[in-house]
Amino acid sequence: MPFSVSLPPAQPGRLPRTALAQAALLLLCGGSAYAQTSTPSTAEPTLAPVTVTSGAEAETPTTPVTGFVAKRALSATKTDTPLLETPQAISVVTRDQMEAQGVQTLRQTTAYTAGAVSNYFDSRVDSFNARGASVTQYQDGLLRIYGTYNTSRPDPYTLERVELLRGPTSVLYGQGSVGGVLNLTSKRPQAETLREVQIQLGNNHRKQIAADLTGALDQEGQWLYRLVAVGRDSGTQVHHVDDDRLVLMPSLTWKPNADTSLTLQALHQKDKSGSLIGFFPWQGTQLASPYGQIPRSTFISEPGWDAYDTTNHSWGYLLSHRLNSDWTVRQNLRRTVSEVDYRTIYTSFTANAATGRPARPVFNSDNRTVYRDAVWQMNGGRMLLVDTQLEGKLHTGGTAHTVLAGLDIQRNHTSQSSWRSVTAAFDVYNPVYGNFRPPVASQLVRQPNVEQRQWGLYAQDQIQWGRWTATLGLRHDSAQTDTEGRPAAAIDDKAWSKRAGVTYQMDNGWAPYAGYSESFQPLGGVDAYGAPYKPQRGQQWEAGVKWQPPGQGISAYAAMYQLREKNRKTTDPNNPLNSLQLGEVKVNGLEAEVQASLARRWDMTLAYALTDAKISRSNAGDQGLPVASVPKHTASAWVSHRFASQGRGGWVAGAGVRYTGSQWSGTSAISTPATTVADAMVAYDAGDWRVAFNVVNLADKVQITQCLARGDCFYGQARTYTLTSTYRF
């Protein structure tokens, strides 16, 4: 069947007003207990469903979802489980939502997700925080990143969905932050023939072409293929910084029968970019400067030398075989090899005792010039990941069990050669380039390689008894880290992780739940004084309610939680290039979120989060203070409407607003201000054609997304617009 942007016919009638009222009530009641600021009311557009299928295929956690509302997920249990039966808060961002909001980077996928914060507009990595801590990234259930600045950023066009599982998740994944897991689901081969070619133009000279082709290779449908490709030539909001990309992602599925499926996956990605972040001083960004604010477009490095160029190759497979009606075995494997050429110059952190210059970014006495640190790194990463699972469906007495036993193994290797120097003074208000002598390769100094080995053995039982579902899990991890030539830095960490939760499914789609979970995150490496870092350990209690009214396109939840984490890393105030470990962090919070696709004509999201993160134990004199870089309040809203009759074709328009509250920077000298940003879109569907115009940061507001105690601040994304034309055939 041709790939079409037409929507299925609208169901007769409209969603009952009571259902809409209940959705709003869930969000507002959740926020009223803590909220000090109201949720923004402006909304952001959403694109209507883009696929038409012949027949009502059951939803799975890896196949396309029509609209914004997914009902099932994998990341919380590693089994195909309804969201209502999961005793932990989880959000799913579907392919339709990503297309509607015109996301260009991974960090934008969670822009309208409750409590998800991505403070850094960065060309090197997409980083996320939730519940006061960093979020560990996985892809297709396997760890995506190990080490620093040694791999490529994923392209959202290659993804089918993104799942944010909040809170500790080590019982299934082993190493991971207390903040949660962001699991990316790759596009996979589909039995139905779906093909599209996309051309995109935008400001900053953006030119992109992409294609997504899938279908069956034979009449029996035993062999399925998919090829996703992206080619981009683009600048950025910072002068002299490119955003060029080439992605080829082929995959092949073999399904000889209903019991067996083997999907082979491969990825070749090559990016050419540079330094979007200048690490500008407080003055001239958040604080006043005699010469005004430093322009967001200022490039502080050197044209022709600055680079963040990455090459990433990965290959692997997803294997599933049903042994009989009760037992299924699965194995997922991925090998990744990445290389990064990272060259940058930024505001200096190097102290000068002779002049009294501190070890943080500051202007010189003229209030115009800064010294710069020049850095060159050749970084490499090697990852081998294997996760083997055995799932069984059992019945004992009046209970049904979904049992899962698994063994996952990781082998990670990081390498680096580096060079560093301090350059001459540089005028950020009137940049003059060329007063810099680039190093040669012979000046690179090889750093010790780091090897990490980890295995984890886990077991889980999902027990159903009437309307009750209990989820119990236990895992043991063993992780070793060796630093070449530094036997004293060797680390051998072992840990047990537990999880227990219960849900109760009431009438009308309500499901209250409560749960407990733990996290374990070996950090590896040593600090600047040669002391190895201890693993971070976390634990969380959570209680909430989920709501998915039968037959309606609504998925909502509200949750309250308390979590603690020990041994979290933070910047050393005496050495900005070093990290120390705090004693303990305590976070109390509340979240509420509603996703809806109503009557085939409205798509919307509403979200609010309160995150009260405090340092509960510390030897650094900061006990009782807020955790730096954690906004207490975040909120968002997005609405789009399809104007066509019967929900077919025609015009779609929408708008959204995102609010991020102020943040403690780690010092009373400065804080990060609150900010509100609006987005918008308009699209037209005409048969197999779709044309969409998306704008991010509609008012072109200058955002300070983060200020740090070490002396620097960061700008957010300037107004960005794209015109995307898609032909599906």
C-alpha positions in Angstrom: 0.0 0.0 0.0 1.4 3.5 -0.8 2.8 5.6 2.0 0.3 8.4 2.5 -0.2 11.3 4.8 -3.9 10.9 4.8 -5.6 10.2 8.1 -8.1 7.5 8.9 -11.6 8.8 8.9 -12.7 10.5 12.1 -14.8 8.5 14.4 -18.3 9.7 14.7 -18.9 12.3 17.3 -16.5 14.0 19.6 -14.6 13.1 22.7 -16.9 13.6 25.7 -16.4 16.7 27.6 -16.0 14.7 30.7 -12.9 13.0 29.3 -11.3 16.3 28.4 -12.2 17.6 31.9 -10.6 14.6 33.5 -7.4 15.1 31.5 -7.1 18.7 32.6 -8.0 17.8 36.2 -5.2 15.2 36.4 -2.6 17.7 35.3 -3.9 20.6 37.4 -4.4 18.5 40.6 -0.9 17.1 40.3 0.6 20.5 39.9 -1.5 22.3 42.6 0.2 20.5 45.5 3.5 22.2 44.7 3.3 24.6 41.8 4.3 28.2 42.4 3.9 29.2 38.8 1.1 28.3 36.5 1.6 26.1 33.5 1.9 28.1 30.3 -1.2 28.1 28.2 0.3 28.6 24.7 0.4 25.5 22.7 2.6 24.0 20.1 1.6 22.3 16.8 1.4 18.7 16.3 1.4 16.8 13.0 -1.4 14.3 12.3 -0.7 10.7 11.7 1.4 9.9 8.6 0.8 6.3 8.0 -2.2 4.4 6.7 -2.4 0.7 7.2 -4.8 -1.9 5.9 -6.3 -3.4 9.0 -6.0 -2.9 12.7 -2.7 -4.3 13.7 -2.0 -4.5 17.4 0.4 -1.8 18.7 3.9 -3.0 19.7 6.6 -1.0 21.5 8.8 -0.9 18.3 6.3 -0.3 15.5 4.8 3.0 14.3 2.1 4.6 16.4 -0.6 6.9 14.8 -0.7 10.2 16.7 0.9 11.2 20.0 -0.4 8.4 22.3 1.4 5.2 22.8 -0.1 2.5 25.0 2.9 0.1 25.4 6.6 0.3 26.0 9.7 -1.9 26.4 12.2 0.2 28.4 10.5 -0.2 31.8 10.4 -4.1 31.9 12.3 -5.2 28.7 9.0 -7.0 27.9 6.0 -5.8 25.8 4.1 -4.2 28.7 1.1 -1.7 28.7 2.0 1.6 30.3 -0.8 1.1 32.8 0.9 -2.0 34.2 4.3 -0.2 34.7 4.9 0.9 38.3 7.2 3.7 37.2 6.7 7.0 35.3 7.4 6.7 31.6 6.8 9.0 28.6 6.8 7.9 25.0 7.6 10.4 22.2 6.2 9.0 19.0 7.4 9.5 15.4 4.3 11.5 14.7 5.1 13.9 17.5 8.7 14.4 16.4 7.5 15.2 12.9 4.8 17.6 14.1 7.3 19.5 16.3 10.0 19.5 13.6 12.7 18.2 15.8 16.3 18.5 14.4 18.3 17.1 17.3 17.8 14.4 19.9 17.6 17.0 22.7 14.4 18.5 21.1 12.6 15.2 21.3 11.9 15.7 25.0 11.2 19.4 24.9 7.6 18.8 25.8 8.1 16.0 28.2 7.5 16.4 32.0 10.7 17.1 33.9 13.1 16.5 31.1 15.8 19.2 30.9 18.4 19.7 28.3 20.4 22.8 29.2 23.2 22.7 26.7 22.8 23.8 23.1 25.8 21.8 22.1 27.3 20.4 18.9 29.2 17.6 20.8 26.5 15.7 22.7 22.8 15.7 23.5 22.6 15.6 27.3 19.5 15.2 29.5 18.6 15.6 33.1 15.5 14.3 34.9 14.6 14.2 38.6 17.7 16.3 39.4 20.2 13.9 37.8 21.7 13.0 34.4 19.9 10.5 32.2 21.7 7.5 30.8 21.1 6.9 27.1 20.4 3.5 25.5 19.4 2.6 22.0 17.4 -0.6 21.3 17.9 -1.6 24.9 21.8 -1.4 24.7 24.0 1.3 26.1 24.6 4.1 23.6 27.5 6.2 25.1 30.5 5.3 27.2 33.2 7.9 27.7 33.3 11.6 26.8 33.3 13.3 23.4 34.1 10.1 21.5 31.0 9.4 19.4 28.3 11.0 17.2 25.0 12.5 18.1 22.0 10.4 16.8 19.8 11.8 14.1 16.1 11.9 15.1 15.1 10.9 11.5 16.5 7.4 12.2 14.2 6.9 15.2 10.8 5.4 15.6 10.2 6.6 19.1 11.9 7.8 22.3 11.1 6.5 25.7 12.0 8.4 28.9 11.9 6.1 32.0 12.3 8.2 35.1 14.2 7.2 38.2 16.6 4.3 39.0 16.6 1.5 36.4 19.7 -0.6 37.2 17.7 -3.7 38.0 17.4 -4.2 34.2 20.2 -2.1 32.7 23.0 -2.3 35.2 25.0 0.9 35.1 22.8 3.9 34.9 22.0 7.2 36.6 19.3 7.8 39.3 17.7 10.2 36.9 16.5 7.5 34.5 17.0 6.0 31.1 16.3 7.5 27.7 15.9 4.6 25.3 15.9 5.3 21.6 14.1 2.9 19.3 15.5 2.7 15.8 13.4 2.5 12.7 13.0 -1.2 11.7 11.9 -3.0 8.6 8.1 -3.1 8.1 6.0 -5.6 6.1 4.0 -2.8 4.4 5.8 -0.9 1.6 6.4 2.6 2.9 8.6 5.0 1.0 9.4 8.7 1.4 11.9 11.3 0.2 12.2 14.5 2.1 13.9 17.9 1.3 14.4 20.5 4.0 15.6 24.1 3.8 16.2 26.4 6.7 18.0 29.4 8.1 21.7 29.2 8.7 21.9 27.9 5.1 20.5 24.6 6.1 20.0 22.1 3.2 19.0 18.5 3.9 17.8 15.6 1.9 16.6 12.4 3.6 14.9 9.1 2.5 13.2 6.3 4.3 12.4 3.1 2.3 10.9 -0.1 3.7 8.9 -3.1 2.7 9.1 -6.8 1.8 11.7 -8.3 -0.5 9.7 -11.4 -1.3 6.0 -12.3 -1.8 5.9 -14.5 1.4 7.2 -11.5 3.5 10.0 -13.5 5.0 12.6 -10.9 4.1 12.0 -7.3 5.0 14.3 -4.3 4.4 14.7 -0.7 5.5 17.1 2.0 4.4 17.2 5.3 6.2 19.6 8.0 4.8 20.3 11.6 5.7 22.6 14.1 3.9 23.0 17.6 5.3 25.0 20.8 4.5 24.3 23.5 7.0 25.7 26.3 9.1 24.6 27.1 12.7 23.7 30.2 14.7 27.5 30.6 15.5 29.7 32.0 12.8 32.1 29.5 11.2 30.5 26.4 12.7 29.0 23.9 10.4 26.4 21.2 11.0 27.1 18.8 8.1 26.0 15.1 8.3 25.9 11.9 6.3 23.9 9.0 7.7 23.3 5.6 6.1 21.3 3.1 8.2 20.3 -0.1 6.5 18.5 -3.0 8.2 17.3 -6.4 7.1 14.7 -8.7 8.9 14.4 -12.4 8.3 11.1 -14.0 9.5 11.0 -17.6 8.3 8.0 -18.3 10.5 5.8 -16.8 13.2 8.2 -17.9 15.9 11.5 -16.5 14.7 12.7 -13.0 13.8 16.3 -11.8 13.1 17.0 -8.2 12.3 20.4 -7.1 11.1 21.3 -3.5 11.8 24.1 -1.3 10.6 25.0 2.4 10.8 27.5 4.6 9.1 27.5 8.2 10.2 29.9 11.0 9.5 29.5 14.5 11.0 31.5 17.7 10.5 30.8 20.4 13.0 32.6 22.7 15.5 32.3 24.6 18.7 28.8 26.1 19.4 29.8 26.7 23.1 32.4 29.4 23.9 32.3 29.1 27.7 31.8 32.9 27.9 32.2 34.6 31.2 29.4 35.7 33.5 30.0 39.3 32.4 28.7 39.9 29.0 26.2 37.0 29.1 24.1 37.0 32.3 25.8 39.9 34.1 26.2 43.5 32.7 29.3 44.4 30.7 30.4 48.0 29.6 30.3 46.8 26.0 27.0 45.0 26.2 26.0 41.4 25.8 28.3 39.1 23.8 26.4 38.2 20.6 25.1 34.6 20.4 26.8 34.3 17.0 30.3 35.0 18.3 32.8 32.4 17.3 35.6 32.4 19.8 37.7 29.6 18.2 39.7 29.7 14.9 38.1 29.3 11.5 39.7 26.5 9.5 41.1 24.8 12.5 38.1 24.4 14.9 36.3 21.1 14.5 34.1 18.5 16.0 34.3 15.8 13.3 33.0 12.4 14.1 32.9 9.0 12.4 30.7 6.3 13.8 30.2 2.7 12.6 28.0 0.2 14.3 26.5 -3.2 13.4 24.6 -5.8 15.3 21.4 -7.8 15.4 18.1 -8.3 17.3 17.1 -12.0 17.5 13.9 -13.4 18.9 12.8 -17.1 18.8 9.8 -18.5 20.5 10.7 -22.0 21.8 7.1 -22.9 22.5 3.8 -21.3 23.5 5.3 -20.3 26.9 9.0 -19.5 26.4 10.9 -17.0 24.1 14.6 -16.4 23.9 16.0 -13.1 22.7 19.5 -11.7 22.1 20.5 -8.2 21.1 24.1 -7.4 20.1 25.8 -4.2 18.9 29.4 -3.4 18.1 30.3 0.3 17.8 33.5 1.9 16.6 33.8 5.7 16.7 36.5 8.3 16.2 36.4 12.0 17.0 38.7 14.8 15.9 37.9 17.6 18.5 39.7 20.9 18.1 38.5 24.0 20.0 39.5 27.3 21.6 37.4 28.7 24.4 37.5 31.3 27.2 40.4 30.3 29.4 40.1 28.4 32.7 43.9 28.7 33.3 45.0 30.7 36.3 47.9 33.1 36.2 49.3 33.8 39.6 51.6 36.6 38.3 48.7 38.7 37.0 46.1 37.5 39.6 44.0 35.9 36.9 41.6 33.3 38.5 41.0 29.8 37.2 37.7 30.8 35.5 36.5 32.7 32.5 36.9 36.4 33.0 37.5 39.5 31.0 40.9 41.2 31.0 41.1 44.7 32.5 39.9 46.2 29.2 36.5 44.4 29.6 36.7 43.4 26.0 39.3 40.7 25.6 39.7 37.2 27.1 42.5 34.7 27.1 41.7 31.5 25.4 42.5 27.8 26.1 43.3 25.8 22.9 42.5 22.1 23.0 43.0 19.3 20.5 41.8 15.8 21.3 41.8 12.7 19.1 39.2 10.5 20.9 38.2 7.0 20.2 35.6 4.6 21.5 35.0 0.9 21.1 31.9 -0.8 22.5 30.7 -4.4 22.4 27.3 -5.0 24.0 25.3 -8.3 24.3 22.0 -8.8 26.1 20.5 -12.3 26.3 17.0 -12.8 27.7 14.7 -15.7 28.4 11.0 -14.8 28.8 8.3 -17.1 30.0 4.5 -17.0 30.4 3.4 -19.1 33.3 0.1 -19.7 35.3 0.0 -20.7 38.9 -3.3 -20.9 40.7 -5.1 -17.7 40.0 -2.1 -15.7 39.0 -0.4 -15.2 35.6 3.4 -14.6 35.5 5.6 -13.0 32.9 9.1 -14.0 34.0 12.3 -12.7 32.6 15.9 -13.8 33.2 18.8 -12.2 31.5 22.6 -11.8 31.2 24.1 -8.6 29.6 27.8 -8.1 29.0 29.7 -4.9 28.1 33.2 -4.3 26.9 34.1 -0.7 26.5 37.4 0.9 25.4 38.2 4.6 25.2 41.4 6.2 23.9 42.7 9.8 23.7 45.6 11.8 22.4 45.6 15.5 23.5 47.3 18.8 23.3 46.6 22.0 25.3 47.9 25.6 25.3 46.9 29.1 26.3 46.6 31.6 23.4 46.9 35.4 23.2 44.1 37.9 24.2 41.0 37.8 22.0 38.4 40.6 21.5 35.0 38.9 21.8 33.2 42.1 20.6 35.4 42.5 17.5 36.8 39.1 16.7 40.1 39.1 14.7 41.3 35.7 13.7 44.7 34.4 12.7 46.7 35.2 15.8 47.0 31.5 16.5 49.6 29.0 15.5 47.9 25.6 15.1 49.8 22.6 16.6 51.0 19.7 14.5 50.2 16.0 15.1 53.5 15.3 16.7 52.5 17.6 19.6 49.6 15.3 20.6 50.4 13.4 23.8 48.9 9.9 24.1 46.7 9.5 27.2 46.2 6.2 29.0 43.6 3.9 27.5 40.6 3.0 29.7 39.1 -0.5 29.6 35.7 -1.2 31.2 34.2 -4.7 31.5 30.8 -5.3 33.0 28.4 -8.2 33.3 25.0 -8.3 34.9 22.6 -11.1 35.8 19.0 -10.1 36.3 15.6 -11.6 37.0 12.1 -10.2 36.9 8.6 -11.4 37.6 5.4 -9.5 36.5 2.6 -11.1 38.5 -1.0 -10.5 37.5 -3.8 -11.3 40.0 -7.2 -10.0 39.0 -6.8 -6.2 38.6 -3.4 -6.2 40.5 0.0 -6.3 38.8 3.1 -6.7 40.9 6.6 -6.2 39.4 9.6 -7.7 41.2 13.2 -7.5 40.0 16.7 -8.4 41.3 20.1 -7.9 39.6 23.8 -8.5 40.4 26.5 -6.4 38.6 30.2 -6.8 38.4 32.2 -3.9 36.8 35.9 -3.6 36.4 37.8 -0.5 35.0 41.5 -0.5 34.2 43.5 2.6 33.3 46.6 1.8 31.2 49.8 2.2 33.2 47.9 3.1 36.4 47.4 0.0 38.5 46.4 2.1 41.5 43.4 3.4 39.5 42.0 0.0 38.9 38.4 -0.4 40.0 36.4 -3.5 40.8 32.8 -2.7 41.7 30.0 -5.1 42.5 26.4 -4.3 43.5 23.0 -5.8 43.9 20.0 -3.7 42.6 16.4 -4.3 43.5 13.0 -3.1 42.3 9.4 -3.7 43.5 6.2 -2.2 42.4 2.5 -2.7 42.3 -0.4 -1.3 40.1 -4.1 -1.6 40.4 -6.3 -1.2 37.3 -9.6 0.5 38.1 -12.6 1.2 35.9 -12.5 4.0 33.3 -8.7 3.5 32.7 -7.4 4.7 36.0 -4.4 2.8 37.5 -2.8 3.9 40.8 0.7 2.5 41.4 3.6 2.6 43.9 7.2 1.4 43.5 10.7 1.2 44.8 13.9 1.1 42.6 17.7 1.4 42.9 20.5 2.5 40.6 24.2 1.6 40.3 26.6 3.7 38.1 30.3 2.9 38.1 32.1 6.0 37.0 35.6 4.7 36.3 38.7 6.9 36.1 40.4 9.0 38.7 40.3 12.6 39.8 43.1 15.1 39.3 44.7 13.8 42.6 44.8 10.2 41.4 41.9 9.0 43.6 39.5 6.6 41.8 35.9 7.6 41.7 33.4 5.5 43.7 30.3 4.2 41.9 27.1 6.3 42.4 24.3 4.6 44.2 20.7 5.7 44.2 17.3 4.7 45.5 13.8 6.0 44.9 10.2 5.7 46.3 7.5 6.7 43.9 3.7 6.7 43.9 1.2 8.0 41.3 -1.7 7.3 39.1 -2.0 6.7 35.3 -5.0 7.2 33.1 -5.9 5.8 29.7 -9.7 6.0 29.2 -10.8 3.0 27.0 -11.4 3.9 23.4 -10.0 7.4 23.8 -6.7 8.8 22.6 -5.4 10.0 26.0 -2.5 8.9 28.1 -1.7 10.7 31.4 0.1 10.3 34.6 0.8 12.1 37.9 3.5 11.0 40.3 5.2 12.0 43.5 8.7 10.6 44.4 11.6 10.9 46.7 15.1 9.8 45.7 18.5 9.8 47.2 21.9 9.4 45.4 25.4 9.0 46.9 28.8 9.9 45.4 27.5 12.3 42.7 30.3 14.2 40.8 30.5 17.9 40.9 33.0 20.6 39.7 35.9 21.1 42.0 35.8 24.9 43.1 39.6 24.8 43.3 40.2 23.2 39.9 37.5 23.7 37.2 39.0 20.8 35.2 38.5 18.4 38.1 35.4 16.7 39.6 34.7 15.9 43.2 32.1 13.6 44.7 29.4 14.9 47.0 28.2 12.9 50.0 24.5 12.6 49.2 21.7 14.4 47.2 18.0 14.2 48.1 15.3 15.0 45.6 11.6 15.4 46.3 9.4 15.9 43.3 6.1 15.9 41.5 5.3 15.4 37.8 2.2 15.4 35.7 1.8 14.9 32.0 -1.1 14.5 29.5 -0.7 13.3 25.9 -3.7 13.3 23.6 -4.8 12.7 20.1 -8.5 13.5 20.0 -11.1 12.8 17.3 -8.3 12.7 14.7 -8.2 16.5 14.6 -6.4 17.6 17.9 -3.0 16.6 19.2 -1.7 18.0 22.4 0.7 17.6 25.3 0.6 19.2 28.7 3.4 18.8 31.3 4.5 20.1 34.6 7.3 19.1 37.0 8.5 20.3 40.4 12.0 19.1 41.3 13.3 20.0 44.8 16.9 18.8 44.8 19.0 19.5 47.8 22.5 18.5 49.0 21.7 16.4 52.1 25.2 15.4 53.1 28.5 16.9 52.2 32.0 17.8 53.4 32.2 20.8 51.1 30.2 23.3 53.3 27.2 23.2 50.9 24.9 20.9 52.9 21.3 22.0 52.6 21.9 24.0 49.4 20.1 23.3 46.2 21.8 21.0 43.6 23.3 23.2 40.9 21.7 23.3 37.4 18.3 21.8 38.5 15.3 24.1 37.8 12.7 23.7 40.5 9.8 24.3 38.0 9.4 23.3 34.4 6.2 23.3 32.3 5.1 23.0 28.7 2.1 22.8 26.5 1.6 22.0 22.8 -1.5 21.9 20.7 -2.1 21.4 17.0 -5.3 21.2 15.0 -6.2 19.7 11.7 -8.7 21.9 9.9 -9.8 19.4 7.2 -13.2 17.8 7.4 -13.3 14.2 8.4 -9.7 14.5 9.6 -8.2 14.0 6.1 -5.5 16.1 4.4 -5.6 19.9 4.4 -4.1 22.4 6.8 -2.6 21.8 10.2 -1.5 24.5 12.6 -0.1 24.5 16.0 2.0 26.3 18.6 3.7 25.4 21.9 5.3 27.1 24.9 8.1 25.8 27.2 8.9 27.2 30.6 12.1 26.5 32.5 12.4 28.0 36.0 15.5 29.6 37.5 18.4 27.5 38.6 20.9 27.7 41.5 24.4 27.8 39.9 26.4 26.6 42.9 27.2 30.2 44.1 25.3 33.2 45.3 27.3 35.3 42.9 25.0 34.4 40.0 22.0 32.3 39.0 20.4 31.0 35.8 17.2 33.0 35.1 13.9 31.5 34.2 13.0 31.5 30.6 9.9 31.0 28.4 10.1 30.0 24.8 7.4 29.6 22.1 7.4 27.4 19.0 5.0 27.2 16.1 4.2 25.2 12.9 1.9 25.1 10.0 1.6 22.3 7.5 -0.4 21.2 4.5 -1.1 17.7 3.5 -2.2 17.0 -0.1 -2.3 13.3 -1.0 1.2 11.9 -1.0 2.7 15.4 -0.4 3.3 17.1 2.9 4.8 20.5 3.4 5.6 21.9 6.9 7.0 25.1 8.2 8.4 24.9 11.8 9.8 27.6 13.9 11.7 27.1 17.2 12.0 30.0 19.6 9.5 32.0 17.7 10.3 35.4 19.3 14.1 34.8 18.9 14.5 35.2 22.7 18.1 35.3 23.9 18.2 32.5 26.5 20.8 31.9 29.1 20.2 28.2 29.7 23.0 27.6 32.2 25.4 29.5 34.4 28.0 27.6 36.5 29.9 28.4 39.7 33.1 27.8 37.8 32.5 31.1 35.9 30.8 30.5 32.6 27.3 30.8 31.0 25.7 29.2 28.0 23.3 30.5 25.3 20.3 28.5 24.1 18.9 28.0 20.7 18.2 31.1 18.6 15.2 31.3 16.3 15.4 28.4 13.9 13.0 27.7 11.1 12.8 24.9 8.5 10.6 24.3 5.5 10.2 20.5 5.0 8.7 18.9 1.9 8.0 15.2 2.0 6.8 13.0 -0.8 5.5 9.5 0.1 5.0 6.9 -2.6 
